[in-house]
């Protein structure tokens, strides 16, 4: 429905990425007087795809964006389609790469989720797994925080994270949990082979059952007065440790 604001994405990069990735876009909304720079590119792509363009007052976009920065652009899109775990594994197989999967154990802040998706997409992660309950899901705020990376990332929503980890371990993936009480620092561990990286809740960290199903618990050195990093920052450090290992033999 058009008045369902969750079906709008806002901001120039998210709208551009939706158009590039052939997401089904119903229409583009442009704030009056905003036809310049990347907005012209959006308009050109929309015309090529025969997507209706509507010029609206800025107040209308302010309402649609629900506090997110819209930069004078919004798009009405079909709801996000979640992937299956097999979709993620098949993507890695098609690229002839060892699977690299991020599992998020109850990440609740949509901005954290968006930031993790953005880093994961840049770092060559094949897919992200989130729980169906007690977790941020793909909303307008997440799409905006990811700078449109949502459009290029396979995301699976599962009923039970613990059961999912068991399934992945049976398929030959090693599970690494990021935990402040881990027995070793992340740089002491080799991440070669099929792998799952688990990032826990912003406040509680990884839950007990999930922790028990990790093969390794790794930690990031904390040298200051604060005892932990933001979840998206921790994810970035660990994702790019995996990237580093690709280039350092």
Secondary structure, 3 states (H helix, E strand, C coil): CCCCHHHEEECHHHHHHHHHCCCCEEEEEEECCCCCCHHHHHHHHHHHCCCEEEEECHHHHHHHHCCCCCCCEEEEECCCCCECHHHHHHHHHHCCCCCEEEEEECCCCHHHHHHHHHHHHHCCCCEEEEECCCCCCCCHHHHHHCCCHHHHCCEEEECCHHHHHHHHHHCCCEEEEECCCCCEEHHHCCCCCCEEEEEEECCCECCHHHHHCCCEEEECCCCCCCCCCCHHHHHHHHHHHHHHHHHCC
